[in-house]
Each structure stands twice: as structure tokens, then as C-alpha cells.
Amino acid sequence: MKKLPQLSSGETIYLYAIKELLTKLKLNKPTIVIDGVTNKKYIQFARTYLRKALRQHGVEKCKIGFVDSRKDVVVQLADIIVGSIARSYNKNKPDHSDYLQLLETKIKWIKEIGS
């Protein structure tokens, strides 16, 4: 029996968030690109977890890749967008509402967890 990798709570939440996003968007054959992972056991676990979870929601095929965002401009762009959404929730920043206003016509769904 294979030993599961030790996952931090951040890694667990990260995979859960990816699964939730993909099932909400209802994509038929998604391509998932995950940034900054080098641990082979985690990569294998993440692929298995996501494929099983997506299969339960009718997604039979998906591509899952792992990249270093420093070498991939599309992932860098995604980081900027996510950072902008995160900043919009920081009420201590005077320009916090500007970030979400720039992106709101492109956002399909935001799930807010806890408070």
C-alpha cells in the first residue's frame, strides 16, 4: 500500500479549492496548471485526488500539469489576477475596491469562506 504524502492544511485547502472551482465552472475537459510544486508524491496525490473528484462530477478527462510560474507568463498573469482579487478584500488599502471593479465583468464566481 502506498503511503500518502503529508499535506499541510494549505495544500489540502488548495486542492479542495481547485476541485470546487472546476466543478462550479462545469468544464468538460479542463486543463489544470498548478504552480510551484516539486514534490513527486504530492504531484501524484494531487492528480489522483483531482481526477477522482472531477469524475464524480461527470468530468472524464482532464490534463493536470505542474509548472514554475517564473517560467510561465500565463501562470504569472493568473497570479496577478488572483492577487488583485485578494487585494480587493483588504479593506485597509484605500484602493481596495478598484481591483475588483476592473475584473468584475470577467469573474464568473467567487466563493467566500469564513470570515
Secondary structure in CASP SS format (residue, H / E / C, confidence):
PFRMAT SS
TARGET T0000
AUTHOR 0000-0000-0000
METHOD secondary structure of the structure
MODEL  1
M C 1.00
K C 1.00
K C 1.00
L C 1.00
P C 1.00
Q C 1.00
L C 1.00
S C 1.00
S H 1.00
G H 1.00
E H 1.00
T H 1.00
I H 1.00
Y H 1.00
L H 1.00
Y H 1.00
A H 1.00
I H 1.00
K H 1.00
E H 1.00
L H 1.00
L H 1.00
T H 1.00
K H 1.00
L H 1.00
K C 1.00
L C 1.00
N C 1.00
K C 1.00
P C 1.00
T E 1.00
I E 1.00
V E 1.00
I E 1.00
D E 1.00
G C 1.00
V C 1.00
T C 1.00
N C 1.00
K H 1.00
K H 1.00
Y H 1.00
I H 1.00
Q H 1.00
F H 1.00
A H 1.00
R H 1.00
T H 1.00
Y H 1.00
L H 1.00
R H 1.00
K H 1.00
A H 1.00
L H 1.00
R H 1.00
Q C 1.00
H C 1.00
G C 1.00
V C 1.00
E C 1.00
K C 1.00
C C 1.00
K E 1.00
I E 1.00
G E 1.00
F E 1.00
V E 1.00
D C 1.00
S H 1.00
R H 1.00
K H 1.00
D C 1.00
V H 1.00
V H 1.00
V H 1.00
Q H 1.00
L H 1.00
A H 1.00
D H 1.00
I H 1.00
I H 1.00
V H 1.00
G H 1.00
S H 1.00
I H 1.00
A H 1.00
R H 1.00
S H 1.00
Y C 1.00
N C 1.00
K C 1.00
N C 1.00
K C 1.00
P C 1.00
D C 1.00
H H 1.00
S H 1.00
D H 1.00
Y H 1.00
L H 1.00
Q H 1.00
L H 1.00
L H 1.00
E C 1.00
T C 1.00
K C 1.00
I C 1.00
K C 1.00
W C 1.00
I C 1.00
K C 1.00
E C 1.00
I C 1.00
G C 1.00
S C 1.00
END
